[in-house]
Amino acid sequence: MGATETEVRRFFRGYAPRALGRETAIFAGRLQASLPFEMGENDLWIVATALREQMPLVSRDRVFPRIPGLRVIVY
């Protein structure tokens, strides 16, 4: 059973959405080309957005700390 729309809106209250536009796509492509390993598409979008917005990424995923310049907060 999933969350209701009201619950989802309450959970994300205070967070600003980030657009995944053309510039982020170009940045993500260049980032992937610079890495010595291939990332999954969704992980690449996440990393590109965090880097472009100069925001830390909160994750337990082991691939993210391998990204140069990405500040990762591991929980």
N, C-alpha and C positions, 0 to 999 in steps of 0.2 A: 504494500500500500504506500503510495507516494504522499508527498506533502500537498496541502491545498495551496491555491494561488495566494491566499492571504498569508499563509505561513512562509511561503517563499519570499514574498515582498517584505515581510517583517524581518526575515533573516538577512536580506541584502540591503536593508535600509541603511543609508549612510555611505554606501559604496557607489562610486561613479563608474558607469559603463565605459569601456574603451572600444573604440572603433577599430576594426581590422580592415583597413583600407589599403589602397594601392601602395602607399609608402611603406607600410608595415610588411606587405607582401614582398616588395623589393628588398627591404632590409632582411627579411627572413631568408630569402634566396641567397643573398650574399653571405649571410651568416652560415648557412648550410655548406656553401662552397668553401668556406674558410676552415671548416671543422675536419679533423682527420677521421671522423666516424659519421655515420648517417643517423639522424634523429627521426623519430616518428613525426608525421605532419602536425599533429595537435601539440606535441611538446615543442616543436619549432615555433609555432604561433605564440605559445605561452612565453617562451624565452625571448623572442623578438619583441613582443609587447613590453615585457618587463625591462629589457635593455633600453628600448626607445623611450620609455616613460621614466627611466632611471629610478625604478622601484625594485625593492627586494622581492624575491620569490620565496614563499613559504611552502615547503614540500619535503617529503621523505624520499622522493624519487632520486636514485643514485646517479642518474645521468646529469642532472642540473649542475652539481658542483664542478663538473668537467668543463663548463662553458666559461671561457675567459671573460672577465669583467662582470659576470653576473653575481650579484650578492644573494646568497641563498641562506635562508633561515630554516634550519632543520628542526623538526619537532619530533 
